[in-house]
Amino acid sequence: MRTHEAGALHGDFDYSALRPGWLGVPEDVNTLLPQLWAQNVERADDGVLHIGGISVEALAAEFGTPAYVFDEDDFRARCRAWIEAFEGADVFYASKAFCSKAVLRAAAEEGLFVDVCTAGELAVALAAGLAPARLGLHGNNKSFAELRQAVEIGVGRIVADSFTEIERIEAIAAELGKRPNVMIRVNVGVEAHTHEFIATAHEDQKFGFSLAGGAAYDAARRVIQAEHLELLGLHSHIGSQIFDTAAFEISAARVARLHAKLQTDFSVQIPEMDLGGGFGMAYTSQDDPQPPADIAASLRKIVDEECTAAGIDVPRLSIEPGRSLIGPTMFTLYQVGTVKPVTLAGSAARLYVSVDGGISDNIRTALYDATYSATLASRSSDATPALARVVGKHCEAGDIVVKDEFLPADVAPGDLIAVPGTGAYCRSMGSNYNHVPRPPVVAVRNGEARVILARETVDDLLRLDVG
Ligand SMILES: *Cc1c(COP(=O)(O)O)cnc(C)c1O
């Protein structure tokens, strides 16, 4: 068995043989790729990562590790960029990507609407002071209580996902003497993820009313004919981490045809159409997302053409970005606990860098085989790049945060590691596995840091364990 000797890192072992084909050996392991990092993050002259002028060492000293560090100025700038690009349309922030009062308030202040899909997310939006009319309620199994609350307080739109729900919303509206705006979630049979999509996806999934099977038409008719419901429009959402608007083209064409048919058959004007979210962001050097202005131009062109082809006026559009708005605005700051070189066949080797978090703060690598990047954050290094795997502290071999990344070969216990792109679906999918309390979210705005979501404590966990 080989042991961890300083010399071995450079001599006997080959620390690049195991790298995947897409991952190049960096010329300078200290370089930050701009597309991976929030706008106000930089490596300062002293080699330390700074955000809004504050060093990660200062953040770690004040707030501890692990911590999600949030560039609020960048988030607000991204909100404005989407609003500007989609002028004349409505932009809904999909709060399931990351949901906290400060973030929802910031989104609303910048002019966004907000989507929620449970009573919990709705409670955060209301606690943040958002007007119910600026909210949308989604989900395939909204409880009677959730629907009732939504109708009662006047949530701007409810996206219906089943006939059972339409019946429930109608009964509630009749009882309360209200007329809620309802959208019909259409299962368009398009499935898109990353760089590929399937135009004829099997419609065998839980969301929406099948377009091909006729359920979407029947559901819309039901709402049009309901005394107490207003059909606001059709809604589709075709996937996540999408880089190519070709999938939207097919889905928009299908939705526009149904929209036209409903207007003709029932002599109604359907005012809106929602194209969903799912716009991609960069996690590694491989990802190259389009700017919102380019996405907006493509989507407008698609919808204009499809509506012209279907012989209808262009309805008011809405979109629902989650990941692309919040994802790039956070990084997770960890402290290294142990570094272990592991050799495989021959001299091929990898450094296992264990940090003080793991699948409890980022389950996406384990769950989706997601790729992330990482950098040594508390200093720069002249050491050679070594293929590393950033792993957590959980009792689970799949507890991997970053599967493949080059870190300087001298990375050592006590160093800080930053993993960018963790704003979406990390804290919001966090768990207490192994009774590890969830990390705080520290927001940096105008050069000042504050906690917007507190660190959970073992006492918080014990409070629920009533024996
Ligand atoms: C998840 C979801 C979104 C947001 O998806 P992102 O990939 O985060 O942009 C938008 N709309 C609906 C209906 C969703 O379920």
The ligand as an SDF file (V2000), in Angstrom:
LIG
                    3D

 15 15  0  0  0  0  0  0  0  0999 V2000
  -38.7250   23.5260  -11.9900 C   0  0  0  0  0  0  0  0  0  0  0  0
  -39.6200   24.3540  -12.7790 C   0  0  0  0  0  0  0  0  0  0  0  0
  -39.1620   25.5570  -13.3190 C   0  0  0  0  0  0  0  0  0  0  0  0
  -37.7470   26.0390  -13.1860 C   0  0  0  0  0  0  0  0  0  0  0  0
  -36.8350   25.1860  -13.7960 O   0  0  0  0  0  0  0  0  0  0  0  0
  -35.2830   25.6340  -13.9110 P   0  0  0  0  0  0  0  0  0  0  0  0
  -34.6410   24.4580  -14.5560 O   0  0  0  0  0  0  0  0  0  0  0  0
  -34.7970   25.8560  -12.5290 O   0  0  0  0  0  0  0  0  0  0  0  0
  -35.2540   26.8670  -14.7330 O   0  0  0  0  0  0  0  0  0  0  0  0
  -40.0610   26.3280  -14.0170 C   0  0  0  0  0  0  0  0  0  0  0  0
  -41.3460   25.9430  -14.1850 N   0  0  0  0  0  0  0  0  0  0  0  0
  -41.8180   24.7860  -13.6730 C   0  0  0  0  0  0  0  0  0  0  0  0
  -43.2180   24.4250  -13.8730 C   0  0  0  0  0  0  0  0  0  0  0  0
  -40.9860   23.9540  -12.9630 C   0  0  0  0  0  0  0  0  0  0  0  0
  -41.4540   22.8070  -12.4680 O   0  0  0  0  0  0  0  0  0  0  0  0
  1  2  1  0
  2  3  1  0
  2 14  2  0
  3  4  1  0
  3 10  2  0
  4  5  1  0
  5  6  1  0
  6  7  2  0
  6  8  1  0
  6  9  1  0
 10 11  1  0
 11 12  2  0
 12 13  1  0
 12 14  1  0
 14 15  1  0
M  END
$$$$
